[in-house]
């Protein structure tokens, strides 16, 4: 009798654990879906304000064009004048950087810093966390006014920018915060997504804040982190011409 009760309890525990794991995976998949636009193109103007302690603030403005169903994006730098015309072209796994001065395309990586800010090139593409990571831990947590499910993630592939992550997903399925870690567990970057546009059934971050945990400077005896805030303006889901996602387009912008 006691053995049967113990077996039932064990089976119930295993079943409950499996249901919770599936529920967490569904939450992560929903977050991916809300951060990706497979049925339409997306374009917007991104303004990057970078603060390096002890240095002048740097502002960069770029036009961003995404076609998530084909895993493509094009980015054109509009400001500052010294970088105007520089561009990025992502086609599947390949990412090119275009230098208008030399008129050459150079292969780059999604893990590289975007224009030496605290954003990475991988921050501009569709979200595939549920495919790239496994969930190794979960908890409920309050983040400001949001009730969040917090998921601990470990990479399933070496192609991701960060091998470990922690992600806060609010009840509406939107990502509110992430923390990115090295393989050894060192915190490298914190990202915040405080508010979103809602355009029909789609959501676009209004602002994104990236804080580098290991980069900064001592100012008046206190360590201040490097940070970059992105403001996303003029979001659109209108179709973008196929020609925009090409090397010829980046070359033509500078003629």
C-alpha positions as a LaTeX table, in Angstrom:
\begin{tabular}{lrrr}
\hline
Residue & $x$ (\AA) & $y$ (\AA) & $z$ (\AA) \\
\hline
Unk1 & 0.00 & 0.00 & 0.00 \\
Unk2 & 2.75 & 2.44 & 1.03 \\
Unk3 & 4.76 & 1.51 & $-2.06$ \\
Unk4 & 1.75 & 2.17 & $-4.30$ \\
Unk5 & 1.19 & 5.60 & $-2.71$ \\
Unk6 & 4.86 & 6.42 & $-3.20$ \\
Unk7 & 4.72 & 5.36 & $-6.84$ \\
Unk8 & 1.61 & 7.47 & $-7.47$ \\
Unk9 & 3.28 & 10.46 & $-5.81$ \\
Unk10 & 6.39 & 10.00 & $-7.95$ \\
Unk11 & 4.35 & 9.71 & $-11.14$ \\
Unk12 & 2.37 & 12.84 & $-10.20$ \\
Unk13 & 5.61 & 14.72 & $-9.53$ \\
Unk14 & 7.04 & 13.69 & $-12.90$ \\
Unk15 & 3.82 & 14.62 & $-14.68$ \\
Unk16 & 3.64 & 18.00 & $-12.96$ \\
Unk17 & 7.28 & 18.69 & $-13.80$ \\
Unk18 & 6.67 & 17.81 & $-17.44$ \\
Unk19 & 3.59 & 20.05 & $-17.62$ \\
Unk20 & 5.48 & 22.97 & $-16.08$ \\
Unk21 & 8.38 & 22.45 & $-18.50$ \\
Unk22 & 6.01 & 22.45 & $-21.48$ \\
Unk23 & 4.26 & 25.55 & $-20.16$ \\
Unk24 & 7.60 & 27.38 & $-19.83$ \\
Unk25 & 8.57 & 26.35 & $-23.37$ \\
Unk26 & 5.25 & 27.69 & $-24.64$ \\
Unk27 & 5.92 & 31.00 & $-22.85$ \\
Unk28 & 9.33 & 31.24 & $-24.53$ \\
Unk29 & 7.84 & 30.40 & $-27.93$ \\
Unk30 & 5.20 & 33.09 & $-27.48$ \\
Unk31 & 7.90 & 35.64 & $-26.64$ \\
Unk32 & 9.76 & 34.63 & $-29.81$ \\
Unk33 & 6.59 & 35.06 & $-31.83$ \\
Unk34 & 5.86 & 38.53 & $-30.49$ \\
Unk35 & 9.43 & 39.67 & $-31.24$ \\
Unk36 & 9.40 & 38.31 & $-34.82$ \\
Unk37 & 7.40 & 39.30 & $-37.89$ \\
Unk38 & 7.22 & 36.31 & $-40.22$ \\
Unk39 & 4.18 & 37.48 & $-42.18$ \\
Unk40 & 5.40 & 40.97 & $-43.06$ \\
Unk41 & 8.37 & 43.24 & $-43.55$ \\
Unk42 & 9.36 & 45.62 & $-40.76$ \\
Unk43 & 11.14 & 48.95 & $-40.94$ \\
Unk44 & 11.89 & 51.75 & $-38.48$ \\
Unk45 & 14.30 & 54.50 & $-37.57$ \\
Unk46 & 16.61 & 53.59 & $-34.69$ \\
Unk47 & 18.36 & 56.26 & $-32.61$ \\
Unk48 & 21.27 & 55.01 & $-30.50$ \\
Unk49 & 22.50 & 57.17 & $-27.63$ \\
Unk50 & 25.73 & 55.78 & $-26.24$ \\
Unk51 & 27.14 & 56.86 & $-22.89$ \\
Unk52 & 30.73 & 55.99 & $-22.08$ \\
Unk53 & 31.63 & 57.38 & $-18.64$ \\
Unk54 & 34.04 & 60.27 & $-18.89$ \\
Unk55 & 33.49 & 60.70 & $-22.64$ \\
Unk56 & 31.16 & 62.70 & $-24.84$ \\
Unk57 & 27.78 & 61.16 & $-25.62$ \\
Unk58 & 27.57 & 59.66 & $-29.13$ \\
Unk59 & 24.32 & 59.58 & $-31.10$ \\
Unk60 & 23.83 & 57.29 & $-34.10$ \\
Unk61 & 20.75 & 57.18 & $-36.30$ \\
Unk62 & 20.06 & 54.24 & $-38.61$ \\
Unk63 & 17.34 & 52.95 & $-40.89$ \\
Unk64 & 16.52 & 49.30 & $-40.17$ \\
Unk65 & 14.70 & 46.98 & $-42.59$ \\
Unk66 & 13.80 & 43.40 & $-41.66$ \\
Unk67 & 12.32 & 40.45 & $-43.52$ \\
Unk68 & 12.16 & 37.78 & $-40.86$ \\
Unk69 & 10.69 & 34.98 & $-42.97$ \\
Unk70 & 13.85 & 35.00 & $-45.09$ \\
Unk71 & 16.20 & 35.80 & $-42.17$ \\
Unk72 & 17.34 & 39.05 & $-43.77$ \\
Unk73 & 17.94 & 42.61 & $-42.68$ \\
Unk74 & 19.49 & 45.78 & $-44.05$ \\
Unk75 & 20.73 & 48.64 & $-41.88$ \\
Unk76 & 21.86 & 52.03 & $-43.19$ \\
Unk77 & 23.70 & 54.56 & $-41.02$ \\
Unk78 & 22.32 & 58.10 & $-41.45$ \\
Unk79 & 24.12 & 59.92 & $-38.60$ \\
Unk80 & 26.76 & 60.91 & $-37.57$ \\
Unk81 & 28.08 & 62.37 & $-40.82$ \\
Unk82 & 31.42 & 60.56 & $-40.46$ \\
Unk83 & 29.64 & 57.18 & $-40.66$ \\
Unk84 & 26.85 & 58.14 & $-43.08$ \\
Unk85 & 26.34 & 55.52 & $-45.76$ \\
Unk86 & 27.84 & 52.62 & $-43.84$ \\
Unk87 & 25.55 & 49.62 & $-43.96$ \\
Unk88 & 24.87 & 46.06 & $-42.94$ \\
Unk89 & 23.28 & 43.29 & $-44.99$ \\
Unk90 & 22.22 & 40.01 & $-43.43$ \\
Unk91 & 21.23 & 37.15 & $-45.74$ \\
Unk92 & 20.61 & 33.97 & $-43.79$ \\
Unk93 & 23.76 & 33.10 & $-41.84$ \\
Unk94 & 25.91 & 35.61 & $-43.76$ \\
Unk95 & 26.38 & 39.19 & $-42.53$ \\
Unk96 & 28.15 & 41.87 & $-44.54$ \\
Unk97 & 29.38 & 45.32 & $-43.50$ \\
Unk98 & 29.63 & 47.93 & $-46.26$ \\
Unk99 & 32.24 & 50.70 & $-46.09$ \\
Unk100 & 31.36 & 53.52 & $-48.53$ \\
Unk101 & 34.88 & 54.96 & $-48.36$ \\
Unk102 & 36.55 & 51.84 & $-49.73$ \\
Unk103 & 33.35 & 50.68 & $-51.49$ \\
Unk104 & 33.99 & 47.22 & $-50.14$ \\
Unk105 & 31.88 & 44.62 & $-48.36$ \\
Unk106 & 33.54 & 42.81 & $-45.48$ \\
Unk107 & 32.17 & 39.72 & $-43.77$ \\
Unk108 & 31.34 & 40.31 & $-40.12$ \\
Unk109 & 29.69 & 38.40 & $-37.30$ \\
Unk110 & 26.36 & 38.63 & $-35.52$ \\
Unk111 & 28.18 & 38.65 & $-32.18$ \\
Unk112 & 30.13 & 41.82 & $-33.00$ \\
Unk113 & 29.21 & 45.20 & $-31.51$ \\
Unk114 & 27.01 & 47.36 & $-33.69$ \\
Unk115 & 28.87 & 50.59 & $-34.52$ \\
Unk116 & 30.90 & 50.10 & $-31.33$ \\
Unk117 & 27.77 & 50.57 & $-29.20$ \\
Unk118 & 26.55 & 48.15 & $-26.53$ \\
Unk119 & 24.12 & 46.61 & $-29.03$ \\
Unk120 & 25.19 & 43.51 & $-30.97$ \\
Unk121 & 24.47 & 42.77 & $-34.61$ \\
Unk122 & 22.33 & 39.84 & $-33.45$ \\
Unk123 & 19.94 & 42.25 & $-31.67$ \\
Unk124 & 18.31 & 43.24 & $-34.98$ \\
Unk125 & 17.14 & 39.89 & $-36.25$ \\
Unk126 & 14.15 & 37.66 & $-35.48$ \\
Unk127 & 13.97 & 35.93 & $-32.11$ \\
Unk128 & 14.66 & 32.17 & $-32.00$ \\
Unk129 & 15.34 & 31.61 & $-28.30$ \\
Unk130 & 13.16 & 28.49 & $-28.10$ \\
Unk131 & 15.26 & 26.86 & $-30.84$ \\
Unk132 & 18.66 & 28.10 & $-29.67$ \\
Unk133 & 18.39 & 27.49 & $-25.91$ \\
Unk134 & 17.13 & 24.93 & $-23.43$ \\
Unk135 & 15.33 & 25.97 & $-20.25$ \\
Unk136 & 17.27 & 24.90 & $-17.16$ \\
Unk137 & 15.38 & 26.84 & $-14.50$ \\
Unk138 & 12.24 & 28.89 & $-13.97$ \\
Unk139 & 10.60 & 31.06 & $-11.32$ \\
Unk140 & 7.96 & 33.74 & $-10.88$ \\
Unk141 & 9.16 & 37.24 & $-10.08$ \\
Unk142 & 7.86 & 40.80 & $-9.90$ \\
Unk143 & 9.75 & 43.25 & $-12.14$ \\
Unk144 & 8.50 & 46.75 & $-11.50$ \\
Unk145 & 4.78 & 46.65 & $-12.25$ \\
Unk146 & 5.05 & 43.41 & $-14.24$ \\
Unk147 & 4.42 & 39.87 & $-13.02$ \\
Unk148 & 7.03 & 37.86 & $-14.89$ \\
Unk149 & 8.05 & 34.30 & $-15.56$ \\
Unk150 & 11.84 & 34.20 & $-15.30$ \\
Unk151 & 13.56 & 31.53 & $-17.40$ \\
Unk152 & 17.19 & 30.42 & $-17.13$ \\
Unk153 & 18.53 & 29.44 & $-20.55$ \\
Unk154 & 21.60 & 27.54 & $-21.75$ \\
Unk155 & 22.62 & 27.54 & $-25.41$ \\
Unk156 & 22.10 & 24.49 & $-27.63$ \\
Unk157 & 24.40 & 25.91 & $-30.31$ \\
Unk158 & 27.68 & 27.80 & $-30.46$ \\
Unk159 & 26.23 & 30.26 & $-32.99$ \\
Unk160 & 24.43 & 32.39 & $-30.38$ \\
Unk161 & 25.94 & 35.60 & $-29.00$ \\
Unk162 & 25.72 & 34.57 & $-25.33$ \\
Unk163 & 25.95 & 30.96 & $-24.06$ \\
Unk164 & 23.70 & 31.64 & $-21.05$ \\
Unk165 & 20.75 & 33.96 & $-20.50$ \\
Unk166 & 18.09 & 34.85 & $-17.99$ \\
Unk167 & 14.89 & 36.31 & $-19.43$ \\
Unk168 & 11.92 & 38.05 & $-17.79$ \\
Unk169 & 8.65 & 37.56 & $-19.71$ \\
Unk170 & 5.54 & 39.38 & $-18.54$ \\
Unk171 & 2.05 & 37.86 & $-18.53$ \\
Unk172 & 1.30 & 39.34 & $-21.96$ \\
Unk173 & 4.21 & 37.37 & $-23.45$ \\
Unk174 & 6.53 & 40.35 & $-23.94$ \\
Unk175 & 10.20 & 40.33 & $-22.94$ \\
Unk176 & 10.86 & 42.95 & $-20.24$ \\
Unk177 & 14.46 & 42.22 & $-19.28$ \\
Unk178 & 17.32 & 39.92 & $-20.15$ \\
Unk179 & 20.67 & 39.20 & $-18.55$ \\
Unk180 & 23.43 & 37.74 & $-20.71$ \\
Unk181 & 26.19 & 35.55 & $-19.25$ \\
Unk182 & 29.45 & 33.95 & $-20.27$ \\
Unk183 & 29.85 & 30.18 & $-20.22$ \\
Unk184 & 31.38 & 30.45 & $-16.72$ \\
Unk185 & 28.36 & 32.40 & $-15.46$ \\
Unk186 & 29.87 & 35.91 & $-15.50$ \\
Unk187 & 27.19 & 38.56 & $-16.05$ \\
Unk188 & 28.11 & 40.48 & $-19.21$ \\
Unk189 & 25.11 & 42.60 & $-20.20$ \\
Unk190 & 21.68 & 43.60 & $-18.93$ \\
Unk191 & 18.96 & 44.64 & $-21.37$ \\
Unk192 & 15.64 & 46.32 & $-20.54$ \\
Unk193 & 12.50 & 46.68 & $-22.68$ \\
Unk194 & 10.32 & 49.07 & $-20.65$ \\
Unk195 & 7.54 & 49.76 & $-23.14$ \\
Unk196 & 6.18 & 48.75 & $-26.53$ \\
Unk197 & 4.16 & 50.09 & $-29.41$ \\
Unk198 & 1.12 & 48.00 & $-30.25$ \\
Unk199 & 0.32 & 48.17 & $-33.95$ \\
Unk200 & $-2.68$ & 45.97 & $-34.64$ \\
Unk201 & $-1.73$ & 42.56 & $-33.22$ \\
Unk202 & 2.01 & 43.26 & $-33.40$ \\
Unk203 & 4.36 & 44.71 & $-30.80$ \\
Unk204 & 7.53 & 46.77 & $-31.27$ \\
Unk205 & 9.80 & 48.02 & $-28.46$ \\
Unk206 & 9.73 & 51.80 & $-28.06$ \\
Unk207 & 12.99 & 51.81 & $-26.16$ \\
Unk208 & 15.73 & 49.31 & $-25.40$ \\
Unk209 & 18.46 & 49.90 & $-22.82$ \\
Unk210 & 21.71 & 47.91 & $-22.93$ \\
Unk211 & 24.03 & 48.09 & $-19.91$ \\
Unk212 & 27.51 & 46.58 & $-20.12$ \\
Unk213 & 28.35 & 45.02 & $-16.78$ \\
Unk214 & 32.13 & 44.83 & $-17.27$ \\
Unk215 & 32.78 & 47.98 & $-19.32$ \\
Unk216 & 32.87 & 51.44 & $-17.85$ \\
Unk217 & 35.06 & 53.75 & $-15.79$ \\
Unk218 & 35.58 & 55.07 & $-12.27$ \\
Unk219 & 33.99 & 58.50 & $-11.99$ \\
Unk220 & 34.53 & 60.27 & $-8.64$ \\
Unk221 & 35.42 & 56.93 & $-7.09$ \\
Unk222 & 32.28 & 55.17 & $-8.34$ \\
Unk223 & 32.15 & 52.66 & $-11.20$ \\
Unk224 & 29.76 & 53.75 & $-13.95$ \\
Unk225 & 28.75 & 51.29 & $-16.65$ \\
Unk226 & 28.78 & 51.86 & $-20.37$ \\
Unk227 & 25.23 & 51.95 & $-21.70$ \\
Unk228 & 23.35 & 52.45 & $-24.93$ \\
Unk229 & 19.69 & 53.42 & $-25.20$ \\
Unk230 & 17.84 & 52.77 & $-28.44$ \\
Unk231 & 14.71 & 54.71 & $-29.33$ \\
Unk232 & 12.68 & 53.10 & $-32.12$ \\
Unk233 & 10.69 & 55.59 & $-34.19$ \\
Unk234 & 8.39 & 55.42 & $-37.22$ \\
Unk235 & 7.78 & 51.65 & $-37.05$ \\
Unk236 & 6.11 & 50.30 & $-40.17$ \\
Unk237 & 4.89 & 46.94 & $-41.44$ \\
Unk238 & 4.53 & 48.04 & $-45.04$ \\
Unk239 & 6.18 & 45.83 & $-47.65$ \\
Unk240 & 9.75 & 46.80 & $-48.44$ \\
Unk241 & 11.07 & 46.44 & $-51.99$ \\
Unk242 & 13.07 & 43.25 & $-52.56$ \\
Unk243 & 15.97 & 45.36 & $-53.85$ \\
Unk244 & 16.52 & 46.83 & $-50.37$ \\
Unk245 & 17.92 & 43.49 & $-49.19$ \\
Unk246 & 20.88 & 43.54 & $-51.56$ \\
Unk247 & 24.46 & 44.76 & $-51.89$ \\
Unk248 & 23.42 & 46.86 & $-54.88$ \\
Unk249 & 21.03 & 48.83 & $-52.67$ \\
Unk250 & 23.73 & 49.72 & $-50.13$ \\
Unk251 & 26.01 & 50.79 & $-52.96$ \\
Unk252 & 23.28 & 52.88 & $-54.59$ \\
Unk253 & 22.56 & 54.79 & $-51.36$ \\
Unk254 & 26.05 & 56.26 & $-51.52$ \\
Unk255 & 25.99 & 57.35 & $-55.17$ \\
\hline
\end{tabular}
